């Protein structure tokens, strides 16, 4: 007698993530959230205002505000300027086919 195995029903999330466009959008949104949360945490920890960070990092206040409100993912140059302001070093390496950043 053959054993019949039931196929597990996928959750709504599991079904959505199978769509490459949805997965890409979710991945992008997650990256934006992580970077904006990092910038916010650093600003709060050091009690740095938007204008102060913008001036000292050589960026516009609009750029910093967009990061805070999660409206824009910074380019690498902007990201490094912000990290330099907080005296943080960023290491980027490729591991198992994925690019990993360590701060």
C-alpha positions in Angstrom: 0.0 0.0 0.0 1.4 3.4 -1.0 1.6 6.1 1.6 -0.2 9.2 0.4 1.5 12.4 1.5 -0.5 15.6 1.6 1.2 18.6 0.0 1.5 21.4 2.6 -0.6 24.4 1.7 1.5 27.5 1.3 0.8 30.6 3.4 -0.1 33.8 1.7 3.4 35.1 2.2 5.0 31.9 0.8 2.8 32.2 -2.3 3.6 35.9 -2.7 7.4 35.4 -2.3 7.4 32.9 -5.3 6.7 35.9 -7.5 10.1 37.4 -8.5 8.8 41.0 -8.6 7.2 40.8 -5.2 10.3 39.2 -3.7 12.5 42.0 -5.2 10.2 44.7 -3.9 10.2 43.1 -0.4 14.0 42.8 -0.4 14.4 46.4 -1.4 11.9 47.6 1.2 13.8 45.6 3.9 17.2 47.1 2.9 15.7 50.6 3.0 14.2 49.9 6.5 17.5 48.5 7.8 19.6 51.5 6.6 17.1 54.1 7.8 16.8 52.4 11.2 20.6 52.4 11.5 20.9 56.1 10.6 18.1 56.9 13.1 19.7 54.9 15.9 23.1 56.6 15.3 21.5 60.0 15.3 19.6 59.4 18.5 22.6 57.8 20.3 24.8 60.8 19.5 22.0 63.4 19.8 22.7 64.6 16.2 20.1 66.6 14.3 19.3 66.3 10.6 20.9 69.7 9.9 24.0 68.9 12.0 24.6 65.5 10.3 24.0 67.0 6.9 26.5 69.8 7.5 29.2 67.7 9.0 28.8 64.9 6.4 28.7 67.3 3.5 25.2 66.3 2.5 21.9 68.2 2.1 19.4 68.1 4.9 16.9 66.8 2.4 19.0 63.7 1.8 19.2 63.0 5.6 15.5 63.6 6.0 14.7 61.2 3.2 16.8 58.5 4.9 15.0 59.1 8.2 11.6 58.8 6.6 12.5 55.7 4.6 11.8 57.5 1.3 15.2 56.9 -0.3 18.0 54.3 -0.2 21.4 56.1 -0.1 24.0 55.5 -2.7 27.4 54.2 -1.5 29.1 57.6 -1.4 26.3 59.0 0.8 26.3 56.0 3.1 30.0 56.1 3.6 29.9 59.9 4.4 27.3 59.2 7.1 29.3 56.2 8.5 32.5 58.3 8.5 30.7 61.0 10.5 29.9 58.5 13.2 33.5 57.1 13.0 32.3 53.7 11.8 34.2 51.4 9.5 32.3 49.4 6.9 33.6 46.2 5.5 32.1 44.7 2.3 32.8 41.2 1.2 31.4 38.4 -0.9 30.4 35.3 0.9 28.6 32.3 -0.5 27.7 34.2 -3.6 26.2 37.1 -1.6 27.6 40.5 -0.8 27.7 41.1 3.0 28.4 44.3 4.8 29.8 44.5 8.3 29.7 47.8 10.3 
